[in-house]
Amino acid sequence: MTLADRFARYATELKYESLPQEAVHEAKRRIIDSIACAFGAWRSETAHQVRAVATQVSSAYGATVIGTAHKASPDWAAFANGLLIRYLDYNDTYLSKEPAHPSDNLAAVLAVAEAEGSSGKETLLATVLAYEIQCRLCDSASLRARGWDHVNYGLFSASAAASRLMGLDATATRHAMSIAGVSGLAMRQTRVGEISAWKGCAFANASRHAVFASWLAKHGLTGPSEIFEGKMGFMKQVSGEFTVGPLGGEEERGFMINQTYIKYYPVEYHAQSAVWAALAVREQLGGDISQIERIEIDTFEACYSIIGSEPEKWRPQSRETADHSLPYIVGATLMDGKVDLDTFEEARYTDPTLLEFVSKITVRHDTAMDPRYPEGIPNRITVYLKDGRTLTEENTFPRGHAKNPMTDEEVEAKFYVLTEWALPRARQDTVLQFVWNLDQHPNIAPLMEMLRIES
């Protein structure tokens, strides 16, 4: 049995009744969190640009572009909504050989569930399924190390979830995964140097490919054989050889959705612990950063190479670069005593006073920290003061990490803050009640209607 055959059989045979309540509850939390992130991004220029294209496409087999009454084709709805979920870099994360943001799959899940008239239980099952396949692939091989983007694993997870919602059998599901995989591969250049607006679109595009591939397979189109193991397949060309162990529900294994992390702050996940360490240092200083002579950040390889090594990170020219800059994030946290969406407004990340302060920061790769990753994300901040003293703070398991999870109340608080500009309080409450009880609803269409923004 090929790996695609195995995934396809798993996708068609997994039963809602076999899901533990912990996994179902976590899926509901991720839907709430993703909706919150989508509204936080809704007014951005990139969102306007993407929405302008997606709303030119209409379909009787349609799905709602979040915040509007427009029903695009489900592949274009997945693209537009995927950008919204991802844009702020505020949606959830999984860290392994390949870091990823598995809630990116929800754009495809929600689009196809609406188009197909799926129930809440079917939507939750597809969510857990997508997390399971993507995270197990992330455990298996690093794509970053070979110059490919992590979103490539989403081609398989999102197409498996879309196929399940479309009612495809195992053979058609395998074809969908093969079509998505062979046609949608993304390069790591998306996240190198000065980062562009495409960063937020990268997984959205994988979702678009996945939904389109599943849609074609639903109507009988076939895909290449042996997409993973073949002579010119994924393992030979992209990832290297790997194996995937037992999936959730096999041999009493837990489901991966419970091992992923909701973000407390809107920054690249490896910097979450650095924010907490910086806040602790600032508290020691009583908020008086004028005492600081210089700052050193010691971190692990993934954090250093992704957000702490390139010169662009010290003078970001885009929001995307700023929220992927360890020195900028730490500098802004020390100066402002907080990190929120305003931290990544252009006026802030181009502020000469702040950038001069950021120039005092040095980032070092501490190889002794590498074995502690990905179980934790250790960041140590040492501040050298003008009077000769030094202050040091370290954090490994920031709030939101699987070992330090956010409470339901904290997830709701994030939702309220990010949606308050668009939804009246009564509607916010109604949306939360609907999602917390999603398994009791025969159709998810009412949820998308609740998210409509009144002009």
Residue, then its C-alpha position, 0 to 999 in steps of 0.5 A: m500500500t502506498l502512503a497516498d493509499r494509506f492516507a486515503r483509506y484513513a480519510t474515508e474510514l475515520k468515524y466521528e464516533s471514534l474521536p475523543q471529546e478532547a479532540v472535538h473540543e480542540a477542533k471547536r477552539r481552532i475554528i473560533d480562533s481562526i474566525a478571530c484571526a480572519f476578522g483581525a485581518w479583514r481590513s488589511e490591504t492584502a485582504h482587500q486585494v484578494r477579496a476583490v478577485a475572489t468576489q468576481v467569481s460566483s458559483a451555484y456550488g458556492a461558499t461564502v467569502i468571510g464577512t460578505a454575502h458573496k458565494a464564490s466557488p469553494d476553491w476561491a472561497a478557500f483562497a480568500n478565507g485562507l489568506l484571512i486566517r493566515y495574514l496576521d501570523y496569529n493562527d495556531t502552530y505545530l512544531s516538529k521537523e517541519p513547523a506548520h500552521p495546521s489551522d490553515n486547513l480550515a479555509a478548505v474545510l469550511a468552504v467545502a463543508e458549506a458547499e456540500g451542506s455538511s453537518g457540524k459533526e462532518t466539519l469537525l471530523a474533517t478538521v481533526l483529519a486535516y490536522e492529523i495528516q499534516c502534523r504526521l507529515c511534519d513529524s516525518a521530514s523537514l521541507r525547509a531544510r531542502g528549500w521547500d515550503h511547509v505549505n506543501y504538506g497542506l496539499f495532502s491534508a486539505s485535499a484529504a479533508a475536502s475529499r471526505l466532505m465531498g463523500l469521495d471513496a478511497t480511490a478518488t481521494r487518492h487521486a485528489m491528493s495526487i493531483a493537488g501534490v503534483s500541481g501545487l508545490a511551493m518554494r521556500q523563497t516565500r519566507v526568505g529575505e524581505i517577506s512579501a504579501w504572498k506569505g499570507c497567501a501561500f497556504a491559501n493557495a495550497s487550499r485552493h489547489a486541494v479543493f480544486a483537485s478534490w472537485l475534479a476527482k469527485h467528477g472522475l479525474t485521475g491523478p498520477s500514481e505513487i505521488f509520494e514514492g514514485k520515480m519522480g514523486f514527492m520523496k524523490q524530488v522534495s522531502g527525501e525518504f520518510t515513513v509515517g507512523p500510526l495515525g490517530g485512532e490507530e493503536e490507541r494513539g492520540f490525535m495530533i490536534n491536541q499537540t498543536y498550539i494557539k498563539y497568545y501574541p500575533v508573532e511568528y511562533h518561535a518568538q512567542s517565548a521571546v516576548w514573554a522573556a522580554l516582558a519579564v526583563r522589562e518588568q525588572l527594569g521598571g519599564d525604564i529602557s533608557q538604562i539598556e546599553r545592548i541586548e543579546i538573544d540566545t536561541f535555537e537553530a530553527c528560530y535563528s535561521i527563520i527569524g533571527s539571522e537575515p539583515e532584513k530583520w533589523r530594518p523591516q520594510s513590510r508587516e510580513t518581515a516585521d512579524h517574522s523578525l526576532p530582533y524587531i519583536v523583542g525590541a518593540t516588546l521592550m520599548d512598548g511593554k506589549v505586542d499587539l496588532d499596532t506593533f506591526e503597523e507601518a508607522r511602528y515598524t519604520d519608526p527611527t527611534l524604535l529601529e535605533f533601539v533594535s540595532k542594539i540587539t544581537v541574535r546568537h544561535d546557542t547549539a545547547m538549546d537545539p535539543r530542547y526543540p521542538e518540545g519547547i522553544p527556548n529563548r534567553i534574553t540578556v540585557y547589559l545595562k549602562d551601569g555594568r549590571t546584566l539582567t537575564e530572562e528565559n522562557t521555553f513554554p509560552r502561554g498557548h503552548a501545548k504544555n501551557p495551553m490557553t483556557d477557553e476563556e482566553v480563546e474567547a477573549k481573543f475572539y472578542v477583541l479581534t471581532e469587536w470592530a465588525l460584530p455587535r456583542a450579541r452576534q459575537d455571543t451567538v457565533l461562539q454559542f454556535v461553534w461550541n455546539l457545532d456537533q449539534h448542527p445539521n449544517i454550517a451555513p448559518l455560521m457563515e451568515m452570522l459572520r457577515i459584516e453589515s456596512 
